[in-house]
Amino acid sequence: MASIQRAQRGAWRVRVYEGRDDSGRKRYRSRTVRGTRRDAQRVASNLHLEVELGVAASGGRASLAEYLRSRWLPHVRLHRRPSTYARYSGIVARCIAADLGRLPLRRVSAVDVQGLCDRALAQGFAPARVHLIHAVVQKALAQAVTWQLVPRNAATHVELARIPQRAIAVLDRTAVRRLFQTNESQPVYPLLVLAVLGGLRRGELLGLRWADVDFDRECVIVRRSLAPVRGRGLVLGPTKTHHERRVDLGALGLEALREQWTRQVAQQRRDADAEPAGCLVFANAAGRPLQFSTVHRWVKAAFKRAGLPPETRLHDLRHTHASLLLARGHALPVVSERLGHRTKSTTANLYAHALPTSQRAATQDLDAYLAGPEMTPGRHRSWSTPIPPVVRQPGGMEGGVRLQPASGSSSLRCP
């Protein structure tokens, strides 16, 4: 039960009964509200909801910026990848704390979050960036709800600008063969082969160790990913889904890995300061992780040698891997497992264009089914041939509908 009393002119004292403490004394949660009595009633309803949900009395008094920096980001640092923590902390510092940081956590509303996203879009941020800002706020407030610091997530109902869909670039068989042939003598060749034949992400390729390569079982085990972290350089962490996976390879991929091993052993013999062979599969002359800028430069040069469009990316080789497998009729769960997607629906949504049943095949199949077996290519069906009407009978085919010859009448007979 809530009580509302006038504290002074233009202010109200709201008090909600919480229950009794361990000693049996009554406890109340109170607020001072400046405004009308209706404002006080609204605050009383919120207080009553907090009590019902078990929200901590002092949890939402901290500002949003204080909550993000002192509670939520340390939690993210312990439970997420280093690159994820670095990305979230940068968004908090540059976009969220500077805009909504002074608001008390418990007073952040959907209007405030909507205003944050709208202002970011008006300032020239790309829609994808605005979506990321909103995702950080939503995750932080969802955690506050879980910790019972606020009663509801204010970022749940926010309208965001649509992200323009980028067309997936896929190399055909001729382009892939040309890419391999023109770069066979280049240091980047094994990385290109593994990207096309294994479908690994960039960070997974650069984080692959020789201990993860099993030549006897003809596979690699993807256990970690290399990512640049602000202030820490290149850091090895878990994969994007935090799960390891096995990726089988054929003769071409295994041969490229053996050549890479031979090249690294020879490099180690020439350079006394190099890391021992057996660490990273793709490393610089000293055996240390490759810089992403170096890999980008190598890949762009390789694409140029193969005559590919300038906008082609390394990640497009992963798209090529998935699209070619699906187009050749391999099962969706197998492709999804090789790519390391969380769900098969992710694979289906990304690569629906590569599924073997195209619109043309579906159209021709439906056309032939409706026209009948007497239809031949290049010849129009004669619709004068009598077609049996549909007769509904119990226990028939799917949905109780089956075709039967009409006896004496062409009208439909319904039981």
VEXBA-643130 format. One record per residue (C-alpha): chain; x, y negated, z negated; residue in three letters. Coordinates in pm, whole numbers. Example, Ala and Ser with C-alpha at 12.3 -4.5 7.8 and 13.67 -1.06 7.14 Angstrom:
BEGIN
chaine: A&u: 1230&v: 450&w: -780&residu: ALA
chaine: A&u: 1367&v: 106&w: -714&residu: SER
// end
This chain:
BEGIN
chaine: A&u: 0&v: 0&w: 0&residu: MET
chaine: A&u: 128&v: -348&w: 88&residu: ALA
chaine: A&u: 68&v: -673&w: -96&residu: SER
chaine: A&u: 102&v: -1021&w: 60&residu: ILE
chaine: A&u: 139&v: -1326&w: -163&residu: GLN
chaine: A&u: 217&v: -1688&w: -80&residu: ARG
chaine: A&u: 570&v: -1765&w: -203&residu: ALA
chaine: A&u: 577&v: -2134&w: -110&residu: GLN
chaine: A&u: 446&v: -2362&w: 160&residu: ARG
chaine: A&u: 488&v: -2182&w: 497&residu: GLY
chaine: A&u: 635&v: -1867&w: 338&residu: ALA
chaine: A&u: 492&v: -1534&w: 225&residu: TRP
chaine: A&u: 617&v: -1259&w: 1&residu: ARG
chaine: A&u: 549&v: -908&w: 136&residu: VAL
chaine: A&u: 589&v: -604&w: -87&residu: ARG
chaine: A&u: 535&v: -234&w: -5&residu: VAL
chaine: A&u: 531&v: 47&w: -259&residu: TYR
chaine: A&u: 801&v: 311&w: -191&residu: GLU
chaine: A&u: 745&v: 557&w: -474&residu: GLY
chaine: A&u: 930&v: 635&w: -795&residu: ARG
chaine: A&u: 1301&v: 677&w: -849&residu: ASP
chaine: A&u: 1472&v: 954&w: -1045&residu: ASP
chaine: A&u: 1394&v: 783&w: -1376&residu: SER
chaine: A&u: 1025&v: 747&w: -1291&residu: GLY
chaine: A&u: 1032&v: 373&w: -1227&residu: ARG
chaine: A&u: 829&v: 232&w: -937&residu: LYS
chaine: A&u: 1021&v: 108&w: -636&residu: ARG
chaine: A&u: 910&v: -161&w: -391&residu: TYR
chaine: A&u: 1045&v: -284&w: -60&residu: ARG
chaine: A&u: 997&v: -659&w: -19&residu: SER
chaine: A&u: 1051&v: -931&w: 239&residu: ARG
chaine: A&u: 1008&v: -1304&w: 259&residu: THR
chaine: A&u: 836&v: -1411&w: 579&residu: VAL
chaine: A&u: 823&v: -1767&w: 711&residu: ARG
chaine: A&u: 520&v: -1835&w: 927&residu: GLY
chaine: A&u: 151&v: -1754&w: 917&residu: THR
chaine: A&u: -28&v: -1487&w: 721&residu: ARG
chaine: A&u: -62&v: -1289&w: 1042&residu: ARG
chaine: A&u: 319&v: -1287&w: 1071&residu: ASP
chaine: A&u: 334&v: -1155&w: 717&residu: ALA
chaine: A&u: 83&v: -882&w: 796&residu: GLN
chaine: A&u: 292&v: -777&w: 1095&residu: ARG
chaine: A&u: 604&v: -752&w: 875&residu: VAL
chaine: A&u: 402&v: -557&w: 615&residu: ALA
chaine: A&u: 301&v: -305&w: 883&residu: SER
chaine: A&u: 666&v: -263&w: 986&residu: ASN
chaine: A&u: 773&v: -218&w: 624&residu: LEU
chaine: A&u: 502&v: 41&w: 570&residu: HIS
chaine: A&u: 622&v: 227&w: 883&residu: LEU
chaine: A&u: 982&v: 219&w: 758&residu: GLU
chaine: A&u: 873&v: 369&w: 427&residu: VAL
chaine: A&u: 670&v: 638&w: 601&residu: GLU
chaine: A&u: 964&v: 732&w: 828&residu: LEU
chaine: A&u: 1215&v: 722&w: 545&residu: GLY
chaine: A&u: 1422&v: 439&w: 698&residu: VAL
chaine: A&u: 1691&v: 315&w: 460&residu: ALA
chaine: A&u: 1599&v: -11&w: 292&residu: ALA
chaine: A&u: 1930&v: -185&w: 358&residu: SER
chaine: A&u: 2023&v: -3&w: 679&residu: GLY
chaine: A&u: 1892&v: -258&w: 926&residu: GLY
chaine: A&u: 2015&v: -573&w: 752&residu: ARG
chaine: A&u: 2351&v: -563&w: 927&residu: ALA
chaine: A&u: 2380&v: -744&w: 1258&residu: SER
chaine: A&u: 2372&v: -547&w: 1580&residu: LEU
chaine: A&u: 2738&v: -626&w: 1646&residu: ALA
chaine: A&u: 2838&v: -511&w: 1298&residu: GLU
chaine: A&u: 2644&v: -186&w: 1337&residu: TYR
chaine: A&u: 2797&v: -116&w: 1678&residu: LEU
chaine: A&u: 3154&v: -184&w: 1572&residu: ARG
chaine: A&u: 3161&v: -40&w: 1221&residu: SER
chaine: A&u: 2922&v: 256&w: 1250&residu: ARG
chaine: A&u: 2829&v: 361&w: 1601&residu: TRP
chaine: A&u: 3160&v: 323&w: 1792&residu: LEU
chaine: A&u: 3361&v: 515&w: 1525&residu: PRO
chaine: A&u: 3101&v: 792&w: 1561&residu: HIS
chaine: A&u: 3142&v: 786&w: 1941&residu: VAL
chaine: A&u: 3520&v: 803&w: 1904&residu: ARG
chaine: A&u: 3492&v: 1129&w: 1708&residu: LEU
chaine: A&u: 3232&v: 1302&w: 1925&residu: HIS
chaine: A&u: 3293&v: 1180&w: 2282&residu: ARG
chaine: A&u: 3580&v: 1180&w: 2529&residu: ARG
chaine: A&u: 3844&v: 906&w: 2488&residu: PRO
chaine: A&u: 3748&v: 758&w: 2824&residu: SER
chaine: A&u: 3382&v: 742&w: 2716&residu: THR
chaine: A&u: 3476&v: 565&w: 2394&residu: TYR
chaine: A&u: 3692&v: 315&w: 2583&residu: ALA
chaine: A&u: 3412&v: 242&w: 2831&residu: ARG
chaine: A&u: 3148&v: 199&w: 2560&residu: TYR
chaine: A&u: 3367&v: -22&w: 2341&residu: SER
chaine: A&u: 3444&v: -246&w: 2638&residu: GLY
chaine: A&u: 3074&v: -289&w: 2718&residu: ILE
chaine: A&u: 2995&v: -363&w: 2353&residu: VAL
chaine: A&u: 3267&v: -629&w: 2332&residu: ALA
chaine: A&u: 3205&v: -802&w: 2665&residu: ARG
chaine: A&u: 2830&v: -764&w: 2723&residu: CYS
chaine: A&u: 2630&v: -673&w: 2414&residu: ILE
chaine: A&u: 2798&v: -831&w: 2111&residu: ALA
chaine: A&u: 2839&v: -1165&w: 2288&residu: ALA
chaine: A&u: 2466&v: -1176&w: 2374&residu: ASP
chaine: A&u: 2264&v: -996&w: 2105&residu: LEU
chaine: A&u: 2535&v: -940&w: 1846&residu: GLY
chaine: A&u: 2404&v: -1191&w: 1590&residu: ARG
chaine: A&u: 2056&v: -1039&w: 1572&residu: LEU
chaine: A&u: 1988&v: -819&w: 1268&residu: PRO
chaine: A&u: 1969&v: -457&w: 1375&residu: LEU
chaine: A&u: 1615&v: -417&w: 1244&residu: ARG
chaine: A&u: 1493&v: -721&w: 1443&residu: ARG
chaine: A&u: 1617&v: -612&w: 1786&residu: VAL
chaine: A&u: 1306&v: -582&w: 2002&residu: SER
chaine: A&u: 1225&v: -457&w: 2350&residu: ALA
chaine: A&u: 1202&v: -821&w: 2462&residu: VAL
chaine: A&u: 1560&v: -880&w: 2344&residu: ASP
chaine: A&u: 1695&v: -576&w: 2530&residu: VAL
chaine: A&u: 1497&v: -669&w: 2842&residu: GLN
chaine: A&u: 1641&v: -1021&w: 2825&residu: GLY
chaine: A&u: 1994&v: -881&w: 2793&residu: LEU
chaine: A&u: 1950&v: -670&w: 3107&residu: CYS
chaine: A&u: 1781&v: -950&w: 3304&residu: ASP
chaine: A&u: 2055&v: -1201&w: 3214&residu: ARG
chaine: A&u: 2326&v: -954&w: 3315&residu: ALA
chaine: A&u: 2156&v: -905&w: 3652&residu: LEU
chaine: A&u: 2120&v: -1282&w: 3699&residu: ALA
chaine: A&u: 2490&v: -1330&w: 3624&residu: GLN
chaine: A&u: 2582&v: -1111&w: 3920&residu: GLY
chaine: A&u: 2631&v: -772&w: 3759&residu: PHE
chaine: A&u: 2559&v: -480&w: 3990&residu: ALA
chaine: A&u: 2243&v: -280&w: 3911&residu: PRO
chaine: A&u: 2457&v: 23&w: 3822&residu: ALA
chaine: A&u: 2644&v: -188&w: 3567&residu: ARG
chaine: A&u: 2318&v: -315&w: 3417&residu: VAL
chaine: A&u: 2200&v: 44&w: 3385&residu: HIS
chaine: A&u: 2520&v: 128&w: 3199&residu: LEU
chaine: A&u: 2473&v: -166&w: 2961&residu: ILE
chaine: A&u: 2118&v: -54&w: 2890&residu: HIS
chaine: A&u: 2234&v: 306&w: 2840&residu: ALA
chaine: A&u: 2485&v: 195&w: 2574&residu: VAL
chaine: A&u: 2219&v: -4&w: 2386&residu: VAL
chaine: A&u: 1972&v: 284&w: 2412&residu: GLN
chaine: A&u: 2221&v: 541&w: 2284&residu: LYS
chaine: A&u: 2326&v: 315&w: 1996&residu: ALA
chaine: A&u: 1968&v: 245&w: 1888&residu: LEU
chaine: A&u: 1871&v: 611&w: 1926&residu: ALA
chaine: A&u: 2150&v: 697&w: 1684&residu: GLN
chaine: A&u: 2023&v: 428&w: 1446&residu: ALA
chaine: A&u: 1680&v: 593&w: 1454&residu: VAL
chaine: A&u: 1841&v: 930&w: 1382&residu: THR
chaine: A&u: 2029&v: 779&w: 1087&residu: TRP
chaine: A&u: 1699&v: 625&w: 968&residu: GLN
chaine: A&u: 1830&v: 269&w: 992&residu: LEU
chaine: A&u: 1546&v: 148&w: 1216&residu: VAL
chaine: A&u: 1200&v: 296&w: 1275&residu: PRO
chaine: A&u: 1199&v: 288&w: 1657&residu: ARG
chaine: A&u: 1425&v: 249&w: 1960&residu: ASN
chaine: A&u: 1370&v: -96&w: 2108&residu: ALA
chaine: A&u: 1549&v: -5&w: 2432&residu: ALA
chaine: A&u: 1309&v: 271&w: 2533&residu: THR
chaine: A&u: 1062&v: 67&w: 2740&residu: HIS
chaine: A&u: 1279&v: -161&w: 2953&residu: VAL
chaine: A&u: 1238&v: -223&w: 3326&residu: GLU
chaine: A&u: 1563&v: -202&w: 3520&residu: LEU
chaine: A&u: 1657&v: -286&w: 3876&residu: ALA
chaine: A&u: 1685&v: 10&w: 4110&residu: ARG
chaine: A&u: 2033&v: 129&w: 4198&residu: ILE
chaine: A&u: 2089&v: 141&w: 4577&residu: PRO
chaine: A&u: 2146&v: 500&w: 4680&residu: GLN
chaine: A&u: 2489&v: 555&w: 4832&residu: ARG
chaine: A&u: 2490&v: 798&w: 5120&residu: ALA
chaine: A&u: 2702&v: 1105&w: 5046&residu: ILE
chaine: A&u: 2991&v: 1136&w: 5291&residu: ALA
chaine: A&u: 3059&v: 1496&w: 5395&residu: VAL
chaine: A&u: 3338&v: 1618&w: 5622&residu: LEU
chaine: A&u: 3253&v: 1878&w: 5884&residu: ASP
chaine: A&u: 3467&v: 2182&w: 5967&residu: ARG
chaine: A&u: 3667&v: 1999&w: 6234&residu: THR
chaine: A&u: 3747&v: 1705&w: 6004&residu: ALA
chaine: A&u: 3858&v: 1934&w: 5721&residu: VAL
chaine: A&u: 4087&v: 2134&w: 5950&residu: ARG
chaine: A&u: 4235&v: 1812&w: 6087&residu: ARG
chaine: A&u: 4287&v: 1681&w: 5731&residu: LEU
chaine: A&u: 4480&v: 1995&w: 5638&residu: PHE
chaine: A&u: 4683&v: 2011&w: 5959&residu: GLN
chaine: A&u: 4799&v: 1648&w: 5951&residu: THR
chaine: A&u: 4903&v: 1662&w: 5584&residu: ASN
chaine: A&u: 5044&v: 2014&w: 5553&residu: GLU
chaine: A&u: 5398&v: 1884&w: 5492&residu: SER
chaine: A&u: 5292&v: 1608&w: 5250&residu: GLN
chaine: A&u: 5305&v: 1628&w: 4866&residu: PRO
chaine: A&u: 4932&v: 1554&w: 4854&residu: VAL
chaine: A&u: 4844&v: 1865&w: 5057&residu: TYR
chaine: A&u: 4784&v: 2108&w: 4763&residu: PRO
chaine: A&u: 4563&v: 1851&w: 4592&residu: LEU
chaine: A&u: 4352&v: 1810&w: 4907&residu: LEU
chaine: A&u: 4318&v: 2185&w: 4950&residu: VAL
chaine: A&u: 4208&v: 2237&w: 4590&residu: LEU
chaine: A&u: 3961&v: 1947&w: 4614&residu: ALA
chaine: A&u: 3794&v: 2094&w: 4922&residu: VAL
chaine: A&u: 3810&v: 2464&w: 4831&residu: LEU
chaine: A&u: 3752&v: 2427&w: 4456&residu: GLY
chaine: A&u: 3529&v: 2120&w: 4431&residu: GLY
chaine: A&u: 3717&v: 1985&w: 4127&residu: LEU
chaine: A&u: 3678&v: 1627&w: 4011&residu: ARG
chaine: A&u: 3977&v: 1392&w: 4030&residu: ARG
chaine: A&u: 4043&v: 1402&w: 3656&residu: GLY
chaine: A&u: 4013&v: 1782&w: 3655&residu: GLU
chaine: A&u: 4265&v: 1813&w: 3936&residu: LEU
chaine: A&u: 4518&v: 1589&w: 3763&residu: LEU
chaine: A&u: 4460&v: 1758&w: 3425&residu: GLY
chaine: A&u: 4509&v: 2112&w: 3557&residu: LEU
chaine: A&u: 4797&v: 2305&w: 3396&residu: ARG
chaine: A&u: 4982&v: 2603&w: 3534&residu: TRP
chaine: A&u: 4856&v: 2799&w: 3234&residu: ALA
chaine: A&u: 4507&v: 2751&w: 3380&residu: ASP
chaine: A&u: 4605&v: 2915&w: 3711&residu: VAL
chaine: A&u: 4560&v: 3292&w: 3729&residu: ASP
chaine: A&u: 4712&v: 3429&w: 4051&residu: PHE
chaine: A&u: 4621&v: 3788&w: 3960&residu: ASP
chaine: A&u: 4250&v: 3712&w: 3918&residu: ARG
chaine: A&u: 4267&v: 3455&w: 4202&residu: GLU
chaine: A&u: 4107&v: 3170&w: 4011&residu: CYS
chaine: A&u: 4170&v: 2858&w: 3806&residu: VAL
chaine: A&u: 4012&v: 2776&w: 3470&residu: ILE
chaine: A&u: 3903&v: 2413&w: 3442&residu: VAL
chaine: A&u: 3949&v: 2324&w: 3075&residu: ARG
chaine: A&u: 4036&v: 1954&w: 3061&residu: ARG
chaine: A&u: 4033&v: 1627&w: 3249&residu: SER
chaine: A&u: 4284&v: 1344&w: 3276&residu: LEU
chaine: A&u: 4145&v: 992&w: 3237&residu: ALA
chaine: A&u: 4293&v: 641&w: 3198&residu: PRO
chaine: A&u: 4208&v: 486&w: 2861&residu: VAL
chaine: A&u: 4256&v: 114&w: 2796&residu: ARG
chaine: A&u: 4553&v: 63&w: 2563&residu: GLY
chaine: A&u: 4650&v: 432&w: 2560&residu: ARG
chaine: A&u: 4740&v: 508&w: 2921&residu: GLY
chaine: A&u: 4654&v: 849&w: 3065&residu: LEU
chaine: A&u: 4486&v: 1082&w: 2815&residu: VAL
chaine: A&u: 4396&v: 1449&w: 2849&residu: LEU
chaine: A&u: 4048&v: 1525&w: 2718&residu: GLY
chaine: A&u: 3761&v: 1768&w: 2770&residu: PRO
chaine: A&u: 3574&v: 1796&w: 3097&residu: THR
chaine: A&u: 3273&v: 1580&w: 3174&residu: LYS
chaine: A&u: 3032&v: 1843&w: 3040&residu: THR
chaine: A&u: 3263&v: 1954&w: 2755&residu: HIS
chaine: A&u: 3259&v: 2309&w: 2894&residu: HIS
chaine: A&u: 3531&v: 2505&w: 3068&residu: GLU
chaine: A&u: 3453&v: 2696&w: 3386&residu: ARG
chaine: A&u: 3613&v: 2944&w: 3621&residu: ARG
chaine: A&u: 3659&v: 2854&w: 3987&residu: VAL
chaine: A&u: 3758&v: 3138&w: 4221&residu: ASP
chaine: A&u: 3994&v: 3059&w: 4509&residu: LEU
chaine: A&u: 4070&v: 3227&w: 4839&residu: GLY
chaine: A&u: 4399&v: 3292&w: 5014&residu: ALA
chaine: A&u: 4434&v: 2934&w: 5142&residu: LEU
chaine: A&u: 4397&v: 2776&w: 4798&residu: GLY
chaine: A&u: 4628&v: 3026&w: 4627&residu: LEU
chaine: A&u: 4893&v: 2978&w: 4895&residu: GLU
chaine: A&u: 4882&v: 2600&w: 4844&residu: ALA
chaine: A&u: 4927&v: 2648&w: 4467&residu: LEU
chaine: A&u: 5226&v: 2880&w: 4519&residu: ARG
chaine: A&u: 5387&v: 2619&w: 4743&residu: GLU
chaine: A&u: 5325&v: 2356&w: 4476&residu: GLN
chaine: A&u: 5492&v: 2578&w: 4213&residu: TRP
chaine: A&u: 5796&v: 2631&w: 4437&residu: THR
chaine: A&u: 5821&v: 2258&w: 4498&residu: ARG
chaine: A&u: 5806&v: 2179&w: 4124&residu: GLN
chaine: A&u: 6074&v: 2437&w: 4037&residu: VAL
chaine: A&u: 6304&v: 2291&w: 4301&residu: ALA
chaine: A&u: 6236&v: 1940&w: 4169&residu: GLN
chaine: A&u: 6319&v: 2049&w: 3815&residu: GLN
chaine: A&u: 6655&v: 2189&w: 3926&residu: ARG
chaine: A&u: 6742&v: 1857&w: 4090&residu: ARG
chaine: A&u: 6625&v: 1638&w: 3800&residu: ASP
chaine: A&u: 6762&v: 1725&w: 3456&residu: ALA
chaine: A&u: 6518&v: 1482&w: 3285&residu: ASP
chaine: A&u: 6210&v: 1645&w: 3435&residu: ALA
chaine: A&u: 5952&v: 1817&w: 3219&residu: GLU
chaine: A&u: 5979&v: 2200&w: 3218&residu: PRO
chaine: A&u: 5794&v: 2368&w: 3502&residu: ALA
chaine: A&u: 5473&v: 2519&w: 3379&residu: GLY
chaine: A&u: 5298&v: 2206&w: 3254&residu: CYS
chaine: A&u: 5082&v: 2003&w: 3492&residu: LEU
chaine: A&u: 5011&v: 2136&w: 3840&residu: VAL
chaine: A&u: 5010&v: 1787&w: 3990&residu: PHE
chaine: A&u: 5281&v: 1569&w: 3834&residu: ALA
chaine: A&u: 5537&v: 1308&w: 3931&residu: ASN
chaine: A&u: 5910&v: 1374&w: 3983&residu: ALA
chaine: A&u: 5966&v: 1370&w: 3606&residu: ALA
chaine: A&u: 5688&v: 1621&w: 3545&residu: GLY
chaine: A&u: 5456&v: 1367&w: 3387&residu: ARG
chaine: A&u: 5095&v: 1291&w: 3482&residu: PRO
chaine: A&u: 5038&v: 1116&w: 3813&residu: LEU
chaine: A&u: 4906&v: 762&w: 3794&residu: GLN
chaine: A&u: 4563&v: 721&w: 3945&residu: PHE
chaine: A&u: 4690&v: 438&w: 4165&residu: SER
chaine: A&u: 4955&v: 672&w: 4308&residu: THR
chaine: A&u: 4696&v: 939&w: 4385&residu: VAL
chaine: A&u: 4470&v: 679&w: 4546&residu: HIS
chaine: A&u: 4755&v: 563&w: 4769&residu: ARG
chaine: A&u: 4848&v: 918&w: 4870&residu: TRP
chaine: A&u: 4490&v: 1013&w: 4949&residu: VAL
chaine: A&u: 4423&v: 700&w: 5154&residu: LYS
chaine: A&u: 4737&v: 768&w: 5359&residu: ALA
chaine: A&u: 4628&v: 1129&w: 5411&residu: ALA
chaine: A&u: 4284&v: 1021&w: 5533&residu: PHE
chaine: A&u: 4442&v: 771&w: 5769&residu: LYS
chaine: A&u: 4669&v: 1040&w: 5915&residu: ARG
chaine: A&u: 4362&v: 1257&w: 5974&residu: ALA
chaine: A&u: 4174&v: 973&w: 6142&residu: GLY
chaine: A&u: 3896&v: 964&w: 5882&residu: LEU
chaine: A&u: 3693&v: 647&w: 5812&residu: PRO
chaine: A&u: 3862&v: 399&w: 5572&residu: PRO
chaine: A&u: 3577&v: 424&w: 5320&residu: GLU
chaine: A&u: 3631&v: 801&w: 5269&residu: THR
chaine: A&u: 3710&v: 884&w: 4904&residu: ARG
chaine: A&u: 3872&v: 1175&w: 4724&residu: LEU
chaine: A&u: 3536&v: 1251&w: 4560&residu: HIS
chaine: A&u: 3388&v: 1303&w: 4907&residu: ASP
chaine: A&u: 3594&v: 1624&w: 4928&residu: LEU
chaine: A&u: 3398&v: 1753&w: 4628&residu: ARG
chaine: A&u: 3076&v: 1663&w: 4813&residu: HIS
chaine: A&u: 3214&v: 1845&w: 5116&residu: THR
chaine: A&u: 3280&v: 2158&w: 4909&residu: HIS
chaine: A&u: 2924&v: 2170&w: 4777&residu: ALA
chaine: A&u: 2756&v: 2079&w: 5105&residu: SER
chaine: A&u: 2944&v: 2338&w: 5311&residu: LEU
chaine: A&u: 2868&v: 2616&w: 5062&residu: LEU
chaine: A&u: 2496&v: 2533&w: 5050&residu: LEU
chaine: A&u: 2471&v: 2490&w: 5427&residu: ALA
chaine: A&u: 2621&v: 2836&w: 5473&residu: ARG
chaine: A&u: 2349&v: 2987&w: 5255&residu: GLY
chaine: A&u: 2529&v: 3039&w: 4924&residu: HIS
chaine: A&u: 2304&v: 3041&w: 4618&residu: ALA
chaine: A&u: 2238&v: 2714&w: 4439&residu: LEU
chaine: A&u: 2329&v: 2853&w: 4090&residu: PRO
chaine: A&u: 2669&v: 2967&w: 4222&residu: VAL
chaine: A&u: 2747&v: 2625&w: 4370&residu: VAL
chaine: A&u: 2625&v: 2450&w: 4054&residu: SER
chaine: A&u: 2851&v: 2670&w: 3841&residu: GLU
chaine: A&u: 3155&v: 2595&w: 4058&residu: ARG
chaine: A&u: 3090&v: 2221&w: 4040&residu: LEU
chaine: A&u: 3043&v: 2226&w: 3662&residu: GLY
chaine: A&u: 2703&v: 2054&w: 3661&residu: HIS
chaine: A&u: 2496&v: 2064&w: 3343&residu: ARG
chaine: A&u: 2185&v: 2183&w: 3526&residu: THR
chaine: A&u: 2105&v: 2330&w: 3865&residu: LYS
chaine: A&u: 1860&v: 2046&w: 3925&residu: SER
chaine: A&u: 2154&v: 1802&w: 3933&residu: THR
chaine: A&u: 2308&v: 2001&w: 4218&residu: THR
chaine: A&u: 1976&v: 2028&w: 4401&residu: ALA
chaine: A&u: 1909&v: 1653&w: 4377&residu: ASN
chaine: A&u: 2256&v: 1556&w: 4498&residu: LEU
chaine: A&u: 2283&v: 1803&w: 4784&residu: TYR
chaine: A&u: 1925&v: 1851&w: 4902&residu: ALA
chaine: A&u: 2043&v: 1745&w: 5248&residu: HIS
chaine: A&u: 2266&v: 2052&w: 5268&residu: ALA
chaine: A&u: 2011&v: 2315&w: 5173&residu: LEU
chaine: A&u: 1975&v: 2565&w: 5459&residu: PRO
chaine: A&u: 1604&v: 2499&w: 5524&residu: THR
chaine: A&u: 1592&v: 2178&w: 5723&residu: SER
chaine: A&u: 1283&v: 1987&w: 5834&residu: GLN
chaine: A&u: 1331&v: 2108&w: 6191&residu: ARG
chaine: A&u: 1342&v: 2473&w: 6086&residu: ALA
chaine: A&u: 1039&v: 2425&w: 5858&residu: ALA
chaine: A&u: 843&v: 2254&w: 6137&residu: THR
chaine: A&u: 920&v: 2526&w: 6391&residu: GLN
chaine: A&u: 827&v: 2798&w: 6144&residu: ASP
chaine: A&u: 492&v: 2638&w: 6061&residu: LEU
chaine: A&u: 422&v: 2575&w: 6430&residu: ASP
chaine: A&u: 489&v: 2938&w: 6520&residu: ALA
chaine: A&u: 281&v: 3065&w: 6228&residu: TYR
chaine: A&u: -26&v: 2862&w: 6320&residu: LEU
chaine: A&u: 5&v: 2927&w: 6695&residu: ALA
chaine: A&u: 26&v: 3304&w: 6656&residu: GLY
chaine: A&u: 256&v: 3581&w: 6780&residu: PRO
chaine: A&u: 164&v: 3532&w: 7147&residu: GLU
chaine: A&u: 335&v: 3191&w: 7155&residu: MET
chaine: A&u: 664&v: 3192&w: 7349&residu: THR
chaine: A&u: 928&v: 2917&w: 7365&residu: PRO
chaine: A&u: 850&v: 2653&w: 7625&residu: GLY
chaine: A&u: 488&v: 2759&w: 7660&residu: ARG
chaine: A&u: 185&v: 2596&w: 7502&residu: HIS
chaine: A&u: -55&v: 2824&w: 7329&residu: ARG
chaine: A&u: -398&v: 2868&w: 7481&residu: SER
chaine: A&u: -642&v: 2777&w: 7207&residu: TRP
chaine: A&u: -923&v: 2949&w: 7395&residu: SER
chaine: A&u: -817&v: 3282&w: 7239&residu: THR
chaine: A&u: -1070&v: 3358&w: 6966&residu: PRO
chaine: A&u: -928&v: 3329&w: 6617&residu: ILE
chaine: A&u: -1089&v: 3522&w: 6329&residu: PRO
chaine: A&u: -1254&v: 3291&w: 6078&residu: PRO
chaine: A&u: -1152&v: 3274&w: 5712&residu: VAL
chaine: A&u: -1370&v: 3491&w: 5492&residu: VAL
chaine: A&u: -1352&v: 3466&w: 5114&residu: ARG
chaine: A&u: -1392&v: 3797&w: 4939&residu: GLN
chaine: A&u: -1310&v: 3912&w: 4587&residu: PRO
chaine: A&u: -981&v: 4093&w: 4557&residu: GLY
chaine: A&u: -845&v: 3955&w: 4881&residu: GLY
chaine: A&u: -503&v: 3808&w: 4950&residu: MET
chaine: A&u: -356&v: 3502&w: 4778&residu: GLU
chaine: A&u: -627&v: 3296&w: 4616&residu: GLY
chaine: A&u: -893&v: 3548&w: 4729&residu: GLY
chaine: A&u: -866&v: 3438&w: 5095&residu: VAL
chaine: A&u: -803&v: 3676&w: 5385&residu: ARG
chaine: A&u: -870&v: 3690&w: 5759&residu: LEU
chaine: A&u: -1144&v: 3922&w: 5886&residu: GLN
chaine: A&u: -1312&v: 3955&w: 6224&residu: PRO
chaine: A&u: -1653&v: 3789&w: 6239&residu: ALA
chaine: A&u: -1944&v: 4025&w: 6295&residu: SER
chaine: A&u: -2216&v: 3863&w: 6502&residu: GLY
chaine: A&u: -2153&v: 3509&w: 6382&residu: SER
chaine: A&u: -1865&v: 3263&w: 6380&residu: SER
chaine: A&u: -1981&v: 3088&w: 6065&residu: SER
chaine: A&u: -1801&v: 3123&w: 5734&residu: LEU
chaine: A&u: -1942&v: 3374&w: 5493&residu: ARG
chaine: A&u: -1894&v: 3289&w: 5128&residu: CYS
chaine: A&u: -1976&v: 3541&w: 4854&residu: PRO
// end
